[in-house]
Amino acid sequence: MELKLPQLVFDQMKTYKSLYAEELPALMKKQPVLKNDLYIKHLQSVYVIGDGDSLYAAKAVEYAFRAISGINYCPVPAFEFTKYTLEGFSKEKSKSSLLIGLSASGGSPFVVEAMKRYRDSFPESHVLSICGKNGGEIEKQATDIYSAQIMELGRTPGIRTYAASMVGLLAIACEIAEKRLFKGAFSRSEIIQFLEASAEGIEQTQNEVLGQRMKILNLLDDSHIAFVGSGPSHGTALFEAAKFVETSGVYAFGQDMEEWNHVEGFAYPLESMLVIHLNPGVAYKRAETLAISAGKIGHKIIVIVPEELKNIELGDARVVIYGPNDDLLSPLIQYIPFTLLAAVVAEEYGRAMFLTDTAIWSRL
């Protein structure tokens, strides 16, 4: 694999204001793609399959999708769907289910295989592809196609395409709600407004994050970083950890915050970094108490907060997301700071992304 330097992240982040002001709203404005209106009216469940970033995007919008569409929603790893979940399907179940294959590249092998096996098993089933690259292999397995293609700036580091995947799923949630005459938590226009308003705060968020780079680097040891959240923020935590590993080579993992408290909180070293999403809403109080208790144990605590909590005094460092805030829609923007900080760490350590400055790729 060719050398991939962290500068790729910095370069793509420079496009984020226009991404949120123009490209992502344009995805939300696309014409309907689900052709069978009668089937949609009787829809009961949506299954979304993906790998890596696509799976984390599906997980991140899980609660927003349900709240918008009123439909049961299940994000599943593509391999797991093929080998396990599919066994629980029947012809009757397939008639009231929609399978969505999600792939930024358009060709994720296990997503393609899962879609093909599902359609072979249930020829009358409905399968939608949400693809970040027009003409991808997953489109050949679909009955309906939604293009989440945005301006191509390279497949790495997968951050712009992650945002596009989330927005694509929300666009489908809105289409389902519209066709079922269901008034959900957000309308299409409200999500567009959220994206456009987010664009106004992105540069301030990025500048403030970079202004704290030395403070956060000094808090970091080389053991691991835990990213935790609950509900919508759990999906964000999974993606943040993935980008931190891929970009900096530092081990990181995402976890539900209460599960971290039950298990990983007992792991050494006790001074390792814990990143907590602290959003106003139903999980706020638990996130706050976790930040306090984990700090007392010795962990280096960084809280990610919306602008309305920018003056909160909690943890060792505070990362502020400027712009609008909504707990269910927070995954659309709250992944940004640590995606950027992963590149900062990689640059500080003199590392390339995906270990492309090592010999491992010659062995594969």
BELHUHU-V266669 format. One record per backbone hydrogen bond with DSSP energy under -1.0 kcal/mol. NH is the residue of the N-H (numbers start at 1). CO is the residue of the C=O. If there is no record, write none. Layout:
BEGIN
<<NH/CO> <NH/CO>>
END
This chain:
BEGIN
<<8/5> <9/6> <10/6> <11/7> <12/8> <13/9> <14/10> <15/12> <16/13> <19/15> <20/16> <21/17> <22/18> <23/18> <24/19> <26/22> <27/23> <28/24> <29/25> <30/27> <37/35> <40/36> <41/37> <42/39> <43/40> <44/96> <45/96> <46/72> <47/98> <48/74> <49/100> <50/76> <54/51> <56/52> <57/53> <58/54> <59/55> <60/56> <61/57> <62/59> <65/61> <66/62> <67/63> <68/64> <69/65> <70/66> <72/44> <74/46> <76/48> <78/50> <81/77> <82/78> <83/79> <84/80> <85/80> <86/81> <88/85> <89/86> <94/90> <95/91> <96/93> <97/94> <98/45> <99/126> <100/47> <101/128> <102/49> <103/130> <112/108> <113/109> <114/110> <115/111> <116/112> <117/113> <118/114> <119/115> <120/116> <121/117> <122/118> <125/122> <128/99> <129/144> <130/101> <131/146> <132/103> <136/133> <138/106> <139/136> <142/139> <143/127> <144/127> <146/129> <148/131> <163/159> <164/160> <165/161> <166/162> <167/163> <168/164> <169/165> <170/166> <171/167> <172/168> <173/169> <174/170> <175/171> <176/172> <177/173> <178/174> <179/175> <180/176> <182/177> <184/182> <185/67> <191/187> <192/188> <193/189> <194/190> <195/191> <196/192> <197/193> <198/194> <199/195> <201/198> <205/201> <206/202> <207/203> <208/204> <209/205> <210/206> <211/207> <212/209> <213/210> <216/212> <217/213> <218/214> <225/251> <226/273> <227/253> <228/275> <229/255> <233/230> <234/231> <236/232> <237/233> <238/234> <239/235> <240/236> <241/237> <242/238> <243/239> <244/240> <245/241> <246/242> <247/243> <248/244> <249/245> <253/225> <255/227> <257/229> <260/256> <261/257> <262/258> <263/259> <265/260> <266/263> <267/264> <272/269> <274/300> <275/226> <276/302> <277/228> <278/304> <284/281> <287/283> <288/284> <289/285> <290/286> <291/287> <292/288> <293/289> <294/290> <295/291> <296/292> <297/293> <298/294> <299/294> <300/272> <302/274> <303/317> <304/276> <305/319> <307/321> <309/306> <310/307> <312/309> <316/301> <317/301> <319/303> <321/305> <330/326> <332/329> <333/330> <334/330> <336/333> <339/335> <340/336> <341/337> <342/338> <344/340> <345/341> <346/342> <347/343> <348/344> <349/345> <351/346> <353/4> <354/246> <356/353> <358/355> <362/359> <363/360>>
END
